[in-house]
């Protein structure tokens, strides 16, 4: 298991999400969120800052549905479920087309699956990759 506390030293965290908030998001999104991501949400309901050398803005669980709708990801990148960004032009999210729900990034503007870049086979692998990013 990943030591999330060690990875989130310079990350401005929110208090953890409640079971009810997570269940509500899963109901709105009509999905069962991956266990590692749910563990992360229970520790911190998103936040912003550096995770090691990588920068991330990770949305609160209550923002997932509306943010994905606002950016029209299901229209332009079907099967992409965004949970945050790099603070610039790239959205981080799950590839729900695959049973493992690997993590990819796609551009907010004009992006599609042809632009997707893999960031990890799991949510914890994604956090580890951000942590190991060179500043």
mmCIF file of the C-alpha atoms, coordinates in Angstrom:
data_MODEL
# 
_entry.id   MODEL 
# 
loop_
_atom_site.group_PDB 
_atom_site.id 
_atom_site.type_symbol 
_atom_site.label_atom_id 
_atom_site.label_alt_id 
_atom_site.label_comp_id 
_atom_site.label_asym_id 
_atom_site.label_entity_id 
_atom_site.label_seq_id 
_atom_site.pdbx_PDB_ins_code 
_atom_site.Cartn_x 
_atom_site.Cartn_y 
_atom_site.Cartn_z 
_atom_site.occupancy 
_atom_site.B_iso_or_equiv 
_atom_site.pdbx_formal_charge 
_atom_site.auth_seq_id 
_atom_site.auth_comp_id 
_atom_site.auth_asym_id 
_atom_site.auth_atom_id 
_atom_site.pdbx_PDB_model_num 
ATOM 1   C CA . UNK A 1 1   ? 0.000   0.000  0.000   1.00 0.00 ? 1   UNK A CA 1 
ATOM 2   C CA . UNK A 1 2   ? 1.181   3.498  -0.850  1.00 0.00 ? 2   UNK A CA 1 
ATOM 3   C CA . UNK A 1 3   ? 2.083   5.857  2.012   1.00 0.00 ? 3   UNK A CA 1 
ATOM 4   C CA . UNK A 1 4   ? -0.172  8.703  0.876   1.00 0.00 ? 4   UNK A CA 1 
ATOM 5   C CA . UNK A 1 5   ? 0.856   10.964 3.754   1.00 0.00 ? 5   UNK A CA 1 
ATOM 6   C CA . UNK A 1 6   ? 4.460   10.978 2.473   1.00 0.00 ? 6   UNK A CA 1 
ATOM 7   C CA . UNK A 1 7   ? 3.360   11.865 -1.059  1.00 0.00 ? 7   UNK A CA 1 
ATOM 8   C CA . UNK A 1 8   ? 1.136   14.751 0.030   1.00 0.00 ? 8   UNK A CA 1 
ATOM 9   C CA . UNK A 1 9   ? 3.551   16.806 2.182   1.00 0.00 ? 9   UNK A CA 1 
ATOM 10  C CA . UNK A 1 10  ? 3.410   19.941 -0.035  1.00 0.00 ? 10  UNK A CA 1 
ATOM 11  C CA . UNK A 1 11  ? -0.168  19.417 -1.204  1.00 0.00 ? 11  UNK A CA 1 
ATOM 12  C CA . UNK A 1 12  ? -2.878  21.689 0.260   1.00 0.00 ? 12  UNK A CA 1 
ATOM 13  C CA . UNK A 1 13  ? -5.439  19.126 1.264   1.00 0.00 ? 13  UNK A CA 1 
ATOM 14  C CA . UNK A 1 14  ? -9.098  19.410 2.069   1.00 0.00 ? 14  UNK A CA 1 
ATOM 15  C CA . UNK A 1 15  ? -10.649 17.339 4.848   1.00 0.00 ? 15  UNK A CA 1 
ATOM 16  C CA . UNK A 1 16  ? -11.515 13.825 3.704   1.00 0.00 ? 16  UNK A CA 1 
ATOM 17  C CA . UNK A 1 17  ? -14.755 13.088 1.871   1.00 0.00 ? 17  UNK A CA 1 
ATOM 18  C CA . UNK A 1 18  ? -17.581 11.333 3.691   1.00 0.00 ? 18  UNK A CA 1 
ATOM 19  C CA . UNK A 1 19  ? -18.900 7.930  2.673   1.00 0.00 ? 19  UNK A CA 1 
ATOM 20  C CA . UNK A 1 20  ? -22.176 9.667  1.747   1.00 0.00 ? 20  UNK A CA 1 
ATOM 21  C CA . UNK A 1 21  ? -20.413 12.169 -0.551  1.00 0.00 ? 21  UNK A CA 1 
ATOM 22  C CA . UNK A 1 22  ? -18.504 9.388  -2.311  1.00 0.00 ? 22  UNK A CA 1 
ATOM 23  C CA . UNK A 1 23  ? -21.662 7.273  -2.680  1.00 0.00 ? 23  UNK A CA 1 
ATOM 24  C CA . UNK A 1 24  ? -23.517 10.324 -4.027  1.00 0.00 ? 24  UNK A CA 1 
ATOM 25  C CA . UNK A 1 25  ? -20.850 10.969 -6.647  1.00 0.00 ? 25  UNK A CA 1 
ATOM 26  C CA . UNK A 1 26  ? -20.856 7.321  -7.694  1.00 0.00 ? 26  UNK A CA 1 
ATOM 27  C CA . UNK A 1 27  ? -24.627 7.483  -8.083  1.00 0.00 ? 27  UNK A CA 1 
ATOM 28  C CA . UNK A 1 28  ? -24.471 10.696 -10.152 1.00 0.00 ? 28  UNK A CA 1 
ATOM 29  C CA . UNK A 1 29  ? -21.665 9.338  -12.317 1.00 0.00 ? 29  UNK A CA 1 
ATOM 30  C CA . UNK A 1 30  ? -23.206 5.848  -12.502 1.00 0.00 ? 30  UNK A CA 1 
ATOM 31  C CA . UNK A 1 31  ? -19.873 4.210  -11.707 1.00 0.00 ? 31  UNK A CA 1 
ATOM 32  C CA . UNK A 1 32  ? -18.060 2.509  -8.859  1.00 0.00 ? 32  UNK A CA 1 
ATOM 33  C CA . UNK A 1 33  ? -14.881 4.520  -8.250  1.00 0.00 ? 33  UNK A CA 1 
ATOM 34  C CA . UNK A 1 34  ? -11.608 2.577  -7.923  1.00 0.00 ? 34  UNK A CA 1 
ATOM 35  C CA . UNK A 1 35  ? -10.644 1.553  -4.372  1.00 0.00 ? 35  UNK A CA 1 
ATOM 36  C CA . UNK A 1 36  ? -7.321  3.451  -4.397  1.00 0.00 ? 36  UNK A CA 1 
ATOM 37  C CA . UNK A 1 37  ? -9.056  6.643  -5.467  1.00 0.00 ? 37  UNK A CA 1 
ATOM 38  C CA . UNK A 1 38  ? -11.729 6.223  -2.783  1.00 0.00 ? 38  UNK A CA 1 
ATOM 39  C CA . UNK A 1 39  ? -8.959  5.763  -0.177  1.00 0.00 ? 39  UNK A CA 1 
ATOM 40  C CA . UNK A 1 40  ? -7.405  9.001  -1.403  1.00 0.00 ? 40  UNK A CA 1 
ATOM 41  C CA . UNK A 1 41  ? -10.755 10.826 -1.177  1.00 0.00 ? 41  UNK A CA 1 
ATOM 42  C CA . UNK A 1 42  ? -11.259 9.570  2.382   1.00 0.00 ? 42  UNK A CA 1 
ATOM 43  C CA . UNK A 1 43  ? -7.845  11.053 3.294   1.00 0.00 ? 43  UNK A CA 1 
ATOM 44  C CA . UNK A 1 44  ? -8.281  14.295 1.344   1.00 0.00 ? 44  UNK A CA 1 
ATOM 45  C CA . UNK A 1 45  ? -11.238 15.380 -0.727  1.00 0.00 ? 45  UNK A CA 1 
ATOM 46  C CA . UNK A 1 46  ? -8.961  16.856 -3.372  1.00 0.00 ? 46  UNK A CA 1 
ATOM 47  C CA . UNK A 1 47  ? -6.726  19.875 -3.090  1.00 0.00 ? 47  UNK A CA 1 
ATOM 48  C CA . UNK A 1 48  ? -3.945  21.654 -4.892  1.00 0.00 ? 48  UNK A CA 1 
ATOM 49  C CA . UNK A 1 49  ? -0.177  21.781 -4.881  1.00 0.00 ? 49  UNK A CA 1 
ATOM 50  C CA . UNK A 1 50  ? 2.960   19.801 -5.482  1.00 0.00 ? 50  UNK A CA 1 
ATOM 51  C CA . UNK A 1 51  ? 3.051   16.056 -5.132  1.00 0.00 ? 51  UNK A CA 1 
ATOM 52  C CA . UNK A 1 52  ? 6.800   15.649 -5.153  1.00 0.00 ? 52  UNK A CA 1 
ATOM 53  C CA . UNK A 1 53  ? 7.917   17.399 -8.338  1.00 0.00 ? 53  UNK A CA 1 
ATOM 54  C CA . UNK A 1 54  ? 4.547   17.296 -10.086 1.00 0.00 ? 54  UNK A CA 1 
ATOM 55  C CA . UNK A 1 55  ? 1.769   19.830 -9.696  1.00 0.00 ? 55  UNK A CA 1 
ATOM 56  C CA . UNK A 1 56  ? -1.878  18.817 -9.437  1.00 0.00 ? 56  UNK A CA 1 
ATOM 57  C CA . UNK A 1 57  ? -5.309  20.270 -8.832  1.00 0.00 ? 57  UNK A CA 1 
ATOM 58  C CA . UNK A 1 58  ? -7.523  17.392 -7.731  1.00 0.00 ? 58  UNK A CA 1 
ATOM 59  C CA . UNK A 1 59  ? -11.247 18.097 -7.529  1.00 0.00 ? 59  UNK A CA 1 
ATOM 60  C CA . UNK A 1 60  ? -13.512 17.415 -4.590  1.00 0.00 ? 60  UNK A CA 1 
ATOM 61  C CA . UNK A 1 61  ? -15.757 14.412 -5.048  1.00 0.00 ? 61  UNK A CA 1 
ATOM 62  C CA . UNK A 1 62  ? -18.843 16.661 -5.250  1.00 0.00 ? 62  UNK A CA 1 
ATOM 63  C CA . UNK A 1 63  ? -17.264 18.462 -8.240  1.00 0.00 ? 63  UNK A CA 1 
ATOM 64  C CA . UNK A 1 64  ? -16.647 15.378 -10.384 1.00 0.00 ? 64  UNK A CA 1 
ATOM 65  C CA . UNK A 1 65  ? -20.031 15.174 -12.079 1.00 0.00 ? 65  UNK A CA 1 
ATOM 66  C CA . UNK A 1 66  ? -20.474 18.886 -12.829 1.00 0.00 ? 66  UNK A CA 1 
ATOM 67  C CA . UNK A 1 67  ? -16.869 19.403 -13.938 1.00 0.00 ? 67  UNK A CA 1 
ATOM 68  C CA . UNK A 1 68  ? -16.986 16.477 -16.346 1.00 0.00 ? 68  UNK A CA 1 
ATOM 69  C CA . UNK A 1 69  ? -20.273 17.813 -17.734 1.00 0.00 ? 69  UNK A CA 1 
ATOM 70  C CA . UNK A 1 70  ? -18.968 21.379 -18.023 1.00 0.00 ? 70  UNK A CA 1 
ATOM 71  C CA . UNK A 1 71  ? -15.924 20.278 -20.028 1.00 0.00 ? 71  UNK A CA 1 
ATOM 72  C CA . UNK A 1 72  ? -18.086 17.896 -22.105 1.00 0.00 ? 72  UNK A CA 1 
ATOM 73  C CA . UNK A 1 73  ? -15.584 15.073 -21.729 1.00 0.00 ? 73  UNK A CA 1 
ATOM 74  C CA . UNK A 1 74  ? -18.203 12.395 -22.453 1.00 0.00 ? 74  UNK A CA 1 
ATOM 75  C CA . UNK A 1 75  ? -18.957 14.097 -25.776 1.00 0.00 ? 75  UNK A CA 1 
ATOM 76  C CA . UNK A 1 76  ? -15.353 14.603 -26.905 1.00 0.00 ? 76  UNK A CA 1 
ATOM 77  C CA . UNK A 1 77  ? -13.520 11.837 -25.015 1.00 0.00 ? 77  UNK A CA 1 
ATOM 78  C CA . UNK A 1 78  ? -16.107 9.099  -24.312 1.00 0.00 ? 78  UNK A CA 1 
ATOM 79  C CA . UNK A 1 79  ? -15.013 6.930  -21.404 1.00 0.00 ? 79  UNK A CA 1 
ATOM 80  C CA . UNK A 1 80  ? -12.769 9.592  -19.863 1.00 0.00 ? 80  UNK A CA 1 
ATOM 81  C CA . UNK A 1 81  ? -13.659 10.526 -16.269 1.00 0.00 ? 81  UNK A CA 1 
ATOM 82  C CA . UNK A 1 82  ? -11.615 13.520 -15.189 1.00 0.00 ? 82  UNK A CA 1 
ATOM 83  C CA . UNK A 1 83  ? -10.678 14.050 -11.540 1.00 0.00 ? 83  UNK A CA 1 
ATOM 84  C CA . UNK A 1 84  ? -8.284  16.989 -11.853 1.00 0.00 ? 84  UNK A CA 1 
ATOM 85  C CA . UNK A 1 85  ? -5.642  18.801 -13.859 1.00 0.00 ? 85  UNK A CA 1 
ATOM 86  C CA . UNK A 1 86  ? -2.015  19.828 -14.019 1.00 0.00 ? 86  UNK A CA 1 
ATOM 87  C CA . UNK A 1 87  ? -3.039  23.444 -13.398 1.00 0.00 ? 87  UNK A CA 1 
ATOM 88  C CA . UNK A 1 88  ? -2.459  24.202 -17.073 1.00 0.00 ? 88  UNK A CA 1 
ATOM 89  C CA . UNK A 1 89  ? -3.916  22.748 -20.222 1.00 0.00 ? 89  UNK A CA 1 
ATOM 90  C CA . UNK A 1 90  ? -4.111  19.067 -19.299 1.00 0.00 ? 90  UNK A CA 1 
ATOM 91  C CA . UNK A 1 91  ? -6.898  17.158 -17.543 1.00 0.00 ? 91  UNK A CA 1 
ATOM 92  C CA . UNK A 1 92  ? -6.125  14.071 -15.452 1.00 0.00 ? 92  UNK A CA 1 
ATOM 93  C CA . UNK A 1 93  ? -8.624  11.236 -15.503 1.00 0.00 ? 93  UNK A CA 1 
ATOM 94  C CA . UNK A 1 94  ? -9.551  7.590  -15.614 1.00 0.00 ? 94  UNK A CA 1 
ATOM 95  C CA . UNK A 1 95  ? -9.837  5.617  -18.832 1.00 0.00 ? 95  UNK A CA 1 
ATOM 96  C CA . UNK A 1 96  ? -13.078 3.840  -17.958 1.00 0.00 ? 96  UNK A CA 1 
ATOM 97  C CA . UNK A 1 97  ? -13.014 1.927  -21.246 1.00 0.00 ? 97  UNK A CA 1 
ATOM 98  C CA . UNK A 1 98  ? -10.514 -0.465 -19.702 1.00 0.00 ? 98  UNK A CA 1 
ATOM 99  C CA . UNK A 1 99  ? -11.394 -2.581 -16.671 1.00 0.00 ? 99  UNK A CA 1 
ATOM 100 C CA . UNK A 1 100 ? -8.313  -1.364 -14.751 1.00 0.00 ? 100 UNK A CA 1 
ATOM 101 C CA . UNK A 1 101 ? -9.275  2.311  -15.087 1.00 0.00 ? 101 UNK A CA 1 
ATOM 102 C CA . UNK A 1 102 ? -5.740  3.418  -15.881 1.00 0.00 ? 102 UNK A CA 1 
ATOM 103 C CA . UNK A 1 103 ? -4.870  7.111  -15.552 1.00 0.00 ? 103 UNK A CA 1 
ATOM 104 C CA . UNK A 1 104 ? -4.327  9.343  -18.586 1.00 0.00 ? 104 UNK A CA 1 
ATOM 105 C CA . UNK A 1 105 ? -4.114  13.028 -19.340 1.00 0.00 ? 105 UNK A CA 1 
ATOM 106 C CA . UNK A 1 106 ? -5.810  14.777 -22.232 1.00 0.00 ? 106 UNK A CA 1 
ATOM 107 C CA . UNK A 1 107 ? -5.787  18.428 -23.329 1.00 0.00 ? 107 UNK A CA 1 
ATOM 108 C CA . UNK A 1 108 ? -8.768  20.461 -22.127 1.00 0.00 ? 108 UNK A CA 1 
ATOM 109 C CA . UNK A 1 109 ? -9.119  22.100 -25.539 1.00 0.00 ? 109 UNK A CA 1 
ATOM 110 C CA . UNK A 1 110 ? -9.407  20.006 -28.666 1.00 0.00 ? 110 UNK A CA 1 
ATOM 111 C CA . UNK A 1 111 ? -8.274  16.844 -26.934 1.00 0.00 ? 111 UNK A CA 1 
ATOM 112 C CA . UNK A 1 112 ? -9.427  13.340 -27.672 1.00 0.00 ? 112 UNK A CA 1 
ATOM 113 C CA . UNK A 1 113 ? -8.221  9.786  -27.208 1.00 0.00 ? 113 UNK A CA 1 
ATOM 114 C CA . UNK A 1 114 ? -5.645  10.370 -29.950 1.00 0.00 ? 114 UNK A CA 1 
ATOM 115 C CA . UNK A 1 115 ? -4.012  12.956 -27.606 1.00 0.00 ? 115 UNK A CA 1 
ATOM 116 C CA . UNK A 1 116 ? -4.214  10.880 -24.416 1.00 0.00 ? 116 UNK A CA 1 
ATOM 117 C CA . UNK A 1 117 ? -0.946  10.254 -22.593 1.00 0.00 ? 117 UNK A CA 1 
ATOM 118 C CA . UNK A 1 118 ? -0.707  7.415  -20.037 1.00 0.00 ? 118 UNK A CA 1 
ATOM 119 C CA . UNK A 1 119 ? 0.155   8.476  -16.469 1.00 0.00 ? 119 UNK A CA 1 
ATOM 120 C CA . UNK A 1 120 ? -0.179  5.227  -14.546 1.00 0.00 ? 120 UNK A CA 1 
ATOM 121 C CA . UNK A 1 121 ? -1.874  1.859  -14.432 1.00 0.00 ? 121 UNK A CA 1 
ATOM 122 C CA . UNK A 1 122 ? -3.663  2.858  -11.204 1.00 0.00 ? 122 UNK A CA 1 
ATOM 123 C CA . UNK A 1 123 ? -4.392  5.936  -9.114  1.00 0.00 ? 123 UNK A CA 1 
ATOM 124 C CA . UNK A 1 124 ? -1.497  5.165  -6.767  1.00 0.00 ? 124 UNK A CA 1 
ATOM 125 C CA . UNK A 1 125 ? 0.860   4.679  -9.734  1.00 0.00 ? 125 UNK A CA 1 
ATOM 126 C CA . UNK A 1 126 ? -0.270  8.105  -10.979 1.00 0.00 ? 126 UNK A CA 1 
ATOM 127 C CA . UNK A 1 127 ? 0.529   9.700  -7.596  1.00 0.00 ? 127 UNK A CA 1 
ATOM 128 C CA . UNK A 1 128 ? 3.914   7.966  -7.557  1.00 0.00 ? 128 UNK A CA 1 
ATOM 129 C CA . UNK A 1 129 ? 4.702   9.255  -11.057 1.00 0.00 ? 129 UNK A CA 1 
ATOM 130 C CA . UNK A 1 130 ? 3.798   12.819 -10.040 1.00 0.00 ? 130 UNK A CA 1 
ATOM 131 C CA . UNK A 1 131 ? 5.939   12.462 -6.936  1.00 0.00 ? 131 UNK A CA 1 
ATOM 132 C CA . UNK A 1 132 ? 8.939   11.310 -8.980  1.00 0.00 ? 132 UNK A CA 1 
ATOM 133 C CA . UNK A 1 133 ? 8.582   14.091 -11.588 1.00 0.00 ? 133 UNK A CA 1 
ATOM 134 C CA . UNK A 1 134 ? 11.683  16.287 -11.814 1.00 0.00 ? 134 UNK A CA 1 
ATOM 135 C CA . UNK A 1 135 ? 11.133  19.930 -10.910 1.00 0.00 ? 135 UNK A CA 1 
# 
